[in-house]
Amino acid sequence: MFLRLGPRSFLRKMRSIMNQLEACTFLEMPVEILILILRELDYKMLLRCSMTCKRLRSLVNNVSELQYTVVLAAEGVLDEFPDAFGTDGRLQRLIDRRERWRVPDWENRRLLRLPLNSATSFSDPSSHITFTNGVFVNTSYNQQRFIAAITVLFPPTPGSVALFSIHVNDFSLPENTLLDNYLPPPFHDLNLDPVQQILVHPKLDLLVLLKISRQVPNQVSYDLHIRSLKSAARRAHPQCTYAVLHNTFEQSSGRLRPLVRGLEDRVALHVCHNGDGRICVWNWVTGHKIVEVQDVFTSVCLYDFALISPDVLVAAVSSGSFNPDTRTPRSATIWVYDLKILPHGFDDSSKPMVCPLILCFPTFRDGKVVIHSFKCISDHLSGHAQLDARSWAMPRAVAFHLETSYGWTLLVVRADTFGSLLQASSQSQSMITLPWQKWGPANTRLFEPKTAYWGELGMMGNGRLVVEPHPSLLGDRPVELLDFHVGRYKPQELVTKPSTVRSDVFKHSVTTRLPYHVIPVYGVEWPAEFMLHEKYLIGCRYKHGPNPFAEVEILEL
């Protein structure tokens, strides 16, 4: 029979026979050996192996260690207790966690009153309270709009009604602070420099203070103080090499609007002076400046940015004004930076120019659309966030919160979309702009714009997004948790039908089809600003008056 085959057919036949023999040899190995081999695979390879034959599927579905790897990936969390409870115990904890969120049973509802610090420059209490990385951060300001004090409040533990808090009102430099990287010595007093912004990460015991100084002629100094949160900022963080990271920019007559963001061992600072915008990224543990990005923001405005991964940074950018000559309307875009292709280890005198990948929003209707704010809200991770933590198994969800003269618009994007688009455009040396139709419909989900505030106070967590009912809907409509970690669900449990939005904001109707799962939550008072914790859904409503406070409703699983 083989003699009748041509050369190519003969080779294909022999290759097929050899593959069958290798497969038989592999599957005939003892179960213990197969398990040892499969233990070395990640969740993707385990799922692929389980689709090849019944024996491997049975092993992946029934061996607790292999099943734990797959379930851990589907939940998108890190291994919180790698050396405790045993594999069976950790697997059961994950399964219980999944079931709690599939059909939430809010057994315990509590109503707390959260006192707010007085803010002499702000009448709106919501302007100085945030929910970040699982804690409330209550900030008070002085007459010059600089931070005078902060209070970090931790949600109560199960069965408790008390709020543990850390109050910080002394921002002076701790004694014996190592400043070897700050040479020559600064010409300003690091103790007296005002605090402009803060970054809080309780699980890393991290408090970053951004201090600004104008003491040097024609220059503005930006110093990031790396402190221990547990010490109420009275000690430098025990893992940082240098207690202060710094950068200097030319003096600007305009109002300063720096932004500080962090992710794991990364901390990033954005500053824009007279159209010259820079984003600096450091490793706060080693003190090394990883990258400095410089762009010209003369005709556009960078509203917000976020570190999606240690190598990818996204920014929410819009055009500044309507051009009556060209009749070009305002636009909203997402600028994506690939940090791993940038030079590392350069000195402060280098100014590398980087060409971002620009992703366009749907075209606005006309020049009457005015952008008031444009925020980027990144999902945060559950579990014990180690500095050497591996990447999420499931892609993060990133929400872009756009406020225009026609209301509030919410767009959700899967974070792996940015990496895929960067990889596809990596060969180009020039700036690439992708119109909406090239990237948006298949990778995003756009929600119907609302005239009411969407609420954003920590509204994302563990892949879930809190969405209030549309104001036009009558009756007892539930608050919804939209889960974009689709690996947790079967295909029939997902919303896969494309949705089309027709509004006054965009010129044309917009269709998007990113899948998600809906979890209704009844009996929750709204409107409110919602936040998600590992075991809580928290609603926050602000009460104005001489003694402002936040009314906090905690729904415990």
Secondary structure, DSSP 8 states (H G I E B T S, - for coil): -GGGS-HHHHHHHHHHHHHHHHHHHHHTS-HHHHHHHHTTS-HHHHHHHHTT-HHHHHHHHH-HHHHHHHHHHHHT---S-TTSSHHHHHHHHHHHHHHHHHS----EEEEEEEE----TT-S-GGGGEEEETTEEEEEEE-TTS-EEEEEEEE---TT----EEEEE---S--TT---TTS-S--SS-TTTS-EEEEEEEGGGTEEEEEEEE--STTEEEEEEEEEETTTTTSSB-TT-S-SEEEEEEE--SS----EEEEETTEEEEEEEETTEEEEEEEETTT--EEEEEEEE-SSEEEEEEEEEETTEEEEEEEESS-BTTTTB---EEEEEEEGGGS--S--TT---B---EEEE---BSSTT--EEEEEEEE----S---TT----SS--EEEEEEEETTEEEEEEEETHHHHHHHHHTTT--S-EEE-HHHHHHHHEEEEEEESS----TT-EETTEEEE---TT--SS--EEEEE--GGGS-GGGSB-S-EEE--SSBSS-EEE---BEEEEE-S---S-EEEE-SSEEEEEEEE-SSS-EEEEEEEE-
